[in-house]
Amino acid sequence: AEYEAALEKLQRKMLSIQQAYWHGKKRAVIVFEGWDAAGKGGAIRRLAEKLDPRGLRVWPIGAPTAEEQGTHYLHRLWRRLPAPGTPAGFDRSWYGRVLVERVEGLADKAAWQRAYREIVGFERMLVDDGARVVKVFLHITPGEQLDRFAERMETPEKRWKLGPPDIQAHLKYDDYARAADDMFARTSWPGAPWRAIHADSKWRARIDALAHVVDMLGKGVDLTPPKLDPAFLKSARRLLDGRGKRR
């Protein structure tokens, strides 16, 4: 009950933020990173659950296509940046270059080391242009990750979420942990700081993640609904006042 009440309160606040961003033509980028099975999708679903779906785009970022591999790794992500008034959520992001591509050897050392500077520059351009950039990393322990893998194996509706890459990544947990630590140290900056959330408890993690997103997007933003145009209000009232005569 406590979880449901806290969730509903945050979702109502997020709806007010969405409407304020729409009316103010503001832009926001919300990045979710974290371990496999850490609950990124669940947190994003709760974030978007009460929002107008026309005003939020969520992009799941997987391996690049053959065509995308021929361009700079930020190109396919740049194309998914939000239009004014429409926040964009990323389920994984440009940080794949310094996480999975680094650990799995898909990018050479010079490329992923250079990416720290490129990513901060990319985010700085967005922030300098008026966009809000919010970054959340969901952390789970190795034992909790294995428990969630087992749950997915035993639940037919969830089996599609588990594959060989998840098992291979788990075996390199320490390598990914070192890569994440380097990522925090090199890419958390005042305009777009990282927020790491302990996610062994799904309910607690969802509340913490939503609370952080709401805090970062709502800070300094007037959430008061805009007033109606007086001329429109007058004509609308005249029409509505006479609606009984039309029945």
C-alpha positions in Angstrom: 0.0 0.0 0.0 2.9 2.4 0.8 4.5 1.6 -2.5 1.3 2.2 -4.5 0.6 5.5 -2.7 4.1 6.7 -3.4 4.0 5.6 -7.0 0.7 7.3 -7.7 2.0 10.6 -6.2 5.1 10.5 -8.3 3.1 9.6 -11.5 0.8 12.5 -10.9 3.8 14.8 -10.6 5.3 13.4 -13.7 2.1 14.1 -15.6 2.2 17.7 -14.5 5.8 17.9 -15.7 4.9 16.4 -19.0 2.2 19.0 -19.5 4.5 21.8 -18.4 7.2 20.7 -20.9 4.6 20.4 -23.7 3.2 23.9 -23.1 6.7 25.4 -22.6 8.2 23.4 -25.6 11.0 22.2 -23.3 13.1 19.1 -24.1 14.3 16.3 -21.8 16.4 13.2 -22.2 16.0 10.4 -19.6 18.7 7.7 -19.7 18.3 4.4 -18.0 21.4 2.2 -17.8 22.1 -0.8 -15.5 22.7 -4.5 -15.2 20.7 -7.0 -17.2 17.5 -7.8 -15.3 18.0 -4.7 -13.0 14.5 -3.5 -13.8 15.1 -0.7 -16.3 12.0 -1.7 -18.3 9.8 -1.9 -15.2 10.9 1.5 -14.0 10.3 3.1 -17.5 6.8 1.5 -17.6 5.9 3.0 -14.3 7.3 6.4 -15.4 5.2 6.4 -18.5 2.1 4.6 -17.2 0.0 7.7 -16.5 1.4 10.0 -19.2 -0.1 10.9 -22.6 1.6 8.4 -24.9 1.7 11.1 -27.7 4.0 13.2 -25.5 6.7 10.7 -24.7 9.0 8.6 -26.9 10.9 5.6 -25.4 13.7 4.2 -27.4 15.1 0.7 -26.6 18.7 0.7 -27.8 20.2 -2.6 -28.9 23.0 -3.6 -31.1 23.5 -1.3 -34.1 22.3 -2.5 -37.6 24.8 -3.1 -40.3 24.0 0.4 -41.8 24.4 2.0 -38.4 27.8 0.4 -37.9 29.0 2.4 -40.8 28.3 5.7 -39.1 29.6 7.4 -35.9 28.1 5.6 -32.9 26.3 8.7 -31.7 24.6 9.2 -35.1 21.7 6.7 -34.5 21.1 8.2 -31.0 21.2 11.8 -32.3 18.3 10.9 -34.6 16.2 9.9 -31.6 16.6 13.1 -29.6 13.2 14.7 -28.7 11.4 17.4 -30.4 10.4 20.5 -28.3 7.8 19.6 -25.8 8.3 15.8 -26.1 10.7 14.1 -23.6 12.6 11.0 -24.8 13.4 8.0 -22.7 16.3 5.7 -23.5 16.4 2.1 -22.3 20.2 1.9 -22.7 21.9 4.6 -24.6 25.2 6.0 -26.0 26.9 4.6 -22.9 27.0 1.2 -24.6 30.3 2.3 -26.1 32.0 2.5 -22.7 30.1 -0.5 -21.2 29.2 -3.5 -23.4 31.4 -2.5 -26.4 34.4 -2.0 -24.1 34.0 -5.2 -22.1 33.0 -7.4 -25.1 35.8 -6.0 -27.2 33.4 -4.6 -29.8 35.3 -1.3 -29.8 39.1 -1.0 -29.5 40.7 0.7 -26.5 41.4 4.0 -28.3 37.7 4.2 -29.4 36.1 3.6 -26.0 38.6 5.8 -24.2 37.9 8.6 -26.6 34.2 8.1 -26.1 34.2 9.6 -22.5 35.2 13.0 -24.0 32.7 12.6 -26.9 29.8 11.7 -24.7 30.3 14.6 -22.3 30.6 16.9 -25.2 27.4 15.5 -26.7 25.5 15.9 -23.4 27.0 19.4 -22.9 25.6 20.5 -26.3 22.2 19.3 -25.3 22.2 21.0 -21.9 23.7 24.2 -23.4 20.8 24.2 -25.9 18.2 24.0 -23.1 17.5 20.3 -22.7 17.5 18.5 -19.4 19.5 15.3 -19.3 18.7 12.8 -16.5 20.8 9.7 -16.1 19.9 6.7 -13.9 21.9 3.5 -13.3 20.2 0.6 -11.7 22.6 -1.7 -9.7 21.9 -5.2 -8.6 24.2 -7.7 -6.9 25.4 -10.9 -8.8 23.2 -13.1 -6.7 20.1 -11.1 -7.3 20.8 -11.1 -11.0 21.0 -14.9 -11.0 17.7 -15.1 -9.1 16.0 -12.9 -11.7 17.5 -15.0 -14.6 16.0 -18.1 -12.9 12.6 -16.4 -12.6 12.7 -15.5 -16.3 13.5 -19.1 -17.2 10.6 -20.4 -15.1 8.1 -17.9 -16.4 7.1 -18.5 -20.1 6.0 -14.9 -20.6 9.5 -13.6 -19.5 11.7 -16.1 -21.3 12.2 -13.8 -24.3 14.1 -11.5 -22.0 16.9 -14.0 -21.4 19.5 -15.1 -23.9 23.1 -16.2 -24.2 24.5 -12.6 -24.0 22.9 -12.2 -20.6 24.7 -15.2 -19.3 28.0 -14.2 -20.9 27.8 -10.7 -19.4 27.1 -12.2 -15.9 30.3 -14.2 -16.1 32.1 -10.8 -16.7 30.3 -9.1 -13.8 33.6 -7.7 -12.4 34.7 -6.4 -15.7 31.4 -4.6 -16.2 31.6 -3.2 -12.6 35.0 -1.7 -13.4 33.7 -0.3 -16.6 30.7 1.3 -14.8 33.0 2.8 -12.2 35.1 4.4 -14.9 31.9 5.6 -16.6 30.7 7.3 -13.4 34.1 8.9 -12.8 34.5 10.2 -16.4 31.0 11.2 -17.4 29.2 12.4 -14.3 29.3 16.2 -14.6 27.3 19.1 -13.0 25.0 19.5 -16.0 24.1 15.7 -16.2 25.2 13.8 -13.1 24.7 10.1 -12.7 22.3 8.7 -10.1 23.2 5.1 -9.1 20.3 3.3 -7.4 20.5 0.0 -5.5 17.8 -2.1 -7.2 17.8 -5.5 -5.4 14.3 -4.4 -4.3 12.3 -3.7 -7.4 9.6 -1.6 -5.6 12.2 0.6 -3.8 14.2 1.0 -7.0 11.2 2.2 -9.0 10.2 4.8 -6.4 13.8 6.0 -6.1 14.2 6.2 -9.9 10.9 8.0 -10.4 11.6 10.4 -7.5 15.0 11.3 -9.1 13.6 11.9 -12.5 10.7 14.0 -11.1 13.1 16.0 -9.0 15.5 16.7 -11.9 12.9 17.5 -14.5 10.7 19.6 -12.1 13.5 21.7 -10.6 12.9 25.3 -11.5 10.0 24.6 -13.8 6.6 26.2 -13.3 4.1 23.3 -13.2 1.0 25.5 -13.0 -1.4 24.8 -15.9 -1.5 27.7 -18.3 -4.5 30.0 -18.3 -6.9 29.9 -21.1 -7.0 32.7 -23.7 -9.7 35.1 -22.5 -11.4 35.4 -25.9 -11.6 31.6 -26.2 -12.8 31.3 -22.6 -15.6 33.7 -23.3 -16.8 32.0 -26.5 -16.6 28.5 -24.9 -18.6 29.6 -21.9 -21.3 31.1 -24.2 -21.5 27.8 -26.1 -21.6 25.7 -23.0 -24.1 27.9 -21.2 -26.5 27.3 -24.1 -26.0 23.5 -24.4 -29.3 22.8 -22.6 -31.2 24.4 -25.5 -29.6 22.0 -28.0 -30.8 18.8 -26.3 
